[in-house]
Each structure stands twice: as C-alpha cells, then as structure tokens.
Amino acid sequence: MRRRLVSKMDLSASLAAETMQPTDEMLRAYWKANTERYAERTDANPRVSFEQIFFPSMAAASEALKLGITKGEATSLPGLVSENPMREVEARFGRQFADELGALDPTDEWRGPIASGFGWHLVRLTARSTQMPEFESLRSVLSNDWRTEQIDARKQRAYEVLASAYRIDR
C-alpha cells in the first residue's frame, strides 16, 4: 500500500512539470545558473595556444629543458599552434600528448618532456579558452534538464508537505 501511495504521489507531483513548456527567459536563466555543467560538454571543445620543440628522445628533451635550450630538431609539426581545438591537437600529436597538455596551466615556462607519436616535446602552453556552446544548440538539452529539475523539486515539496502532516517514526 505504501509503495502504491508513493507511486501515485510521484506521478501527481511530476505530471504538471512534465507537460510544462519553459519560456526562453526561463531556459536562459537556467543556463546562466548552470554554465559550468554545459561548458564541460564535448561541444565546448577547449582551444589551446602553445609552442613546441621536438626531440627524438626523452633524454635529449630533458637535457634541453635543464639547459634552457629552446631549439630542437626539425620536424613537419608546427612550432607554434594558435587557438587550436584540443580535438585537433589530439589528432595531430596523439592522445597522450593532448592529455598531458590539457593538464598544464598556461605559463611562460617550458614544460616537459611530453611524449607524442613522433617523439618527445617541450611545450609552453600560452593560452587555453573554452567556447561555450550556443544557446540554440543546447535548447532541447536545457529544456529536458530544466524539466527534470522541476520534477525533482515538486516531488521534494510534495514529500515535505506529506511528511509535515504525519508523525514519522524511524
């Protein structure tokens, strides 16, 4: 009987929220209040700017870093990469390189050695930016997330109202 009562209460509490259509203002306010959640979406591919110097071995890269040498071996890889999406960096340099570069903070210092499919690199990450997805591309996701939050809030309020009407022994 309790399960059935809880099920009916859940249904009635969530029914109104399920059929609600949020306005643009409501969705924009929800988006603004939850920007971090949507900035982390794959659509928000971070862009990086960095310099890299190539070395054929880890030992050579480590020695160059220790000595402050800023010239490596010639390679077809670009020495300066500006505002490239991390997906492109991964495609060009490999996943391990992109992961290690992604863990760095922008600085004026050379870091490394970092491995790629080509060899070893010293890098200087100069900038990282995240592009927030456009509102229109997120509209359906925002609407679903907003509705889910509304349903949860209504259920919680219904439980609180119900609980306040009874003495609960635990």
ZIFEN-V494924 format. One record per pair of residues at least 24 apart in sequence whose ideal C-beta (glycine too) atoms are under 10 Angstrom apart, sorted by sequence separation. I is the first residue (numbers start at 0). GAP is how many residues later the second one is. If there is no record, write none. Layout:
I	GAP
I	GAP
//
This chain:
52	24
91	24
92	24
93	24
96	24
100	24
103	24
51	25
53	25
91	25
92	25
51	26
52	26
91	26
96	26
101	26
50	27
51	27
88	27
100	27
49	28
50	28
51	28
92	28
49	29
50	29
51	29
49	30
50	30
92	30
48	31
49	31
50	31
48	32
49	32
47	33
48	33
46	34
47	34
48	34
49	34
46	35
47	35
48	35
46	36
47	36
46	37
47	37
51	37
45	38
46	38
47	38
44	39
45	39
46	39
49	39
76	39
44	40
45	40
46	40
47	40
69	40
44	41
45	41
46	41
47	41
51	41
68	41
76	41
44	42
46	42
67	42
75	42
76	42
80	42
85	42
44	43
45	43
74	43
64	44
74	44
76	44
79	44
80	44
81	44
82	44
85	44
41	45
51	45
64	45
80	45
81	45
63	46
64	46
72	46
74	46
79	46
82	46
84	46
64	47
71	47
63	48
64	48
71	48
82	48
51	49
60	49
63	49
71	49
47	50
61	50
62	50
71	50
49	51
60	51
61	51
60	52
69	52
47	53
59	53
60	53
68	53
47	54
49	54
57	54
58	54
60	54
69	54
57	55
45	56
47	56
49	56
56	56
57	56
63	56
48	57
52	57
54	57
57	57
64	57
47	58
51	58
54	58
60	58
61	58
63	58
50	59
52	59
59	59
60	59
51	60
52	60
59	60
60	60
61	60
49	61
57	61
58	61
60	61
51	62
53	62
55	62
56	62
57	62
54	63
55	63
56	63
51	64
53	64
54	64
55	64
53	65
54	65
53	66
54	66
52	67
53	67
54	67
52	68
53	68
51	69
52	69
50	70
51	70
52	70
49	71
50	71
51	71
52	71
50	72
51	72
49	73
50	73
51	73
49	74
50	74
47	75
48	75
49	75
50	75
48	76
49	76
47	77
48	77
49	77
47	78
48	78
49	78
47	79
48	79
46	80
47	80
48	80
46	81
47	81
45	82
46	82
45	83
46	83
45	84
46	84
44	85
45	85
43	86
44	86
43	87
42	88
43	88
44	88
42	89
43	89
39	90
42	90
38	91
40	91
41	91
42	91
38	92
40	92
38	93
37	94
38	94
42	94
43	94
37	95
42	95
40	96
34	97
37	97
40	97
42	98
37	99
37	100
40	100
30	101
30	102
37	103
30	104
36	104
37	104
36	105
27	107
30	107
37	107
26	108
30	108
33	108
36	108
30	110
23	111
26	111
30	111
33	111
26	112
29	112
33	112
29	113
26	114
27	114
30	114
23	115
26	115
29	115
30	115
33	115
25	116
26	116
29	116
32	116
21	117
25	117
28	117
26	118
26	119
29	119
21	120
25	120
29	120
21	121
20	122
19	123
21	124
25	124
21	125
19	126
20	126
19	127
18	128
21	128
16	129
17	129
16	130
17	130
19	130
16	131
19	131
16	132
17	132
13	133
16	133
17	133
13	134
15	134
16	134
15	135
16	135
13	136
14	136
16	136
17	136
13	137
16	137
12	138
13	138
15	138
16	138
12	139
14	139
12	140
13	140
9	141
12	141
13	141
11	142
12	142
11	143
12	143
9	144
10	144
12	144
13	144
9	145
12	145
8	146
11	146
12	146
9	148
12	148
5	149
8	149
9	149
12	149
8	150
8	152
5	153
8	153
5	156
4	157
//
